[in-house]
Amino acid sequence: DIDGIKQEHRVEVKLLMEKHASLKTQVQLLTKQKEQIASAYECEQTCSAELESSLQDMVALLEDERSMHSGKMNELKVIKHKFSKLKKKRVPVDAAYKASLRLLEQLE
């Protein structure tokens, strides 16, 4: 009877030791996973900061380009306005030229 109880206890202890070893392995795996997640999070934070910095640089470049194009557009507006004035002045000159051609034709 006592030997039977001892045998049961040995089996129970063996099962508990196996369970303990299994839990210990799971804890080690979870700890490793936790470290990997922490490392990945740090990497993501670094990449995020670099991306934000890069985007800020790009925004600054685009704003500079927009201001440059804005200046050129203003210059083009001035040139267009001057050209428009010249075009308006040219119309009477063209009319006078045509009139003088007609007059020359009549004189010939």
C-alpha positions, 0 to 999 in steps of 0.5 A: 500500500505504501509502495503504491502511494510512493509510486503515485507521488513519484508519478505526480512529481514527475508530471509536475516537473514536466509541467514546470519545465514546459512552463519554464520554456514558455516563459523563456519564449515569451521573454524572448518575444517580448525583447524582440517586440521591444527591439522592433518598437525601438526600430519603428520609433527611429524610422518614424522620427527619420520619416518625420524629419525627411517629410519636414525637409521635403515640405521646406523644399516644396515651399521654397520651390513654390515661392520661386515659382511664385516669383517667376509667375509674377515676372511673367505677369509683368512681361505679359502686361508689357507685351499686351501694352505693346500689342495694343500700340502695334495695332495702330502702327499696323493700320498706318502701314497698311494704309501707306501700302494702299496709298503707294499702290494707288500712286503707282 
